[in-house]
């Protein structure tokens, strides 16, 4: 510092220093947009900095809408496929029943005939839970059924006959069951 500068400084009062500080504070505040307010340049600068993020968010929102539409379409396709699978199961059950009944029909009612087990109309195996009925693999097995077992087979093979009183005669019930598995009348 020069001597003159030092000399001038000595002439400044404390009030002069306070005025300089106040002026400096006002100048900084004005360039920053006031106390607690971001500077004027900050808004455009941050907008430019955030523009790629804003664009990405817009793009992601569009992608999300596309994904949601795809999910809705997939759900509809799955519902359709479930219906198709159920129809195939039903057709498979019918085919299995018909094939087994056709095979059993070729055996007749001889005492040495060994029948295949015919599933119920709903596709369930009569010998498996919850039914646990004896397998109808021979004429002897059919004739050996208890009344309760006869009724269970009759109601499951012929659900339209939902009451034992419809068919009271044991021999007639046996013949209904024989017909259900594909054999001829066992008892005439």
C-alpha positions, 0 to 999 in steps of 0.5 A, a space after each residue: 500500500 502506498 503511503 497516501 492510501 494508508 493516510 486516507 484510510 486513517 481519515 475514514 471513520 467507523 461510520 464510513 466502514 459501516 456504510 461500506 459494509 452496508 453498501 456491500 451487503 446491499 450490492 450482494 443482496 441485489 445481485 442475489 435477488 434479495 435476502 433468502 431469494 436465489 440469484 436471478 441467474 439461478 432459475 435458468 441455470 437450474 432449468 437447463 441442468 434439469 432439462 435432461 432429467 425432465 425429458 427422461 421422466 416424460 419418456 419414462 411416463 410414456 414407457 410406463 403407459 405402454 407397459 401398463 397397456 401391455 400388461 392389460 393385454 397380457 392379462 386378457 390373453 392369460 384369461 383367454 388361455 385359462 379358458 382354453 386350458 379348461 376347455 382342453 381339460 374338459 375335452 381331455 377328460 371326455 376323450 379319456 372317458 370315451 377311450 376307457 369305456 370303448 376299451 371296456 366295451 370290447 371286453 364284454 362281461 366275461 368273468 376273466 375281463 379286466 376293465 380299465 378304471 373310468 374317471 367320473 364326469 368331472 375327471 376325478 379318479 373314483 379310486 383316489 381321494 376324496 372318493 376312495 372307492 374300490 376299483 371296478 376292474 372286473 364283474 366280480 368287483 362290481 357285484 361286490 360293491 356295498 350299497 353305499 359304494 354303489 350309490 357313490 358310483 351311481 351319483 358320480 357317474 350319473 349326477 342327474 340321478 341324485 337320489 337313490 330312491 330314483 333307482 331302488 333296485 340293486 341290480 338296476 343300479 349295478 347295470 347303470 354302473 356297468 353301462 357307465 364303465 362301458 360294459 353290457 348289463 351284468 344282471 339281466 
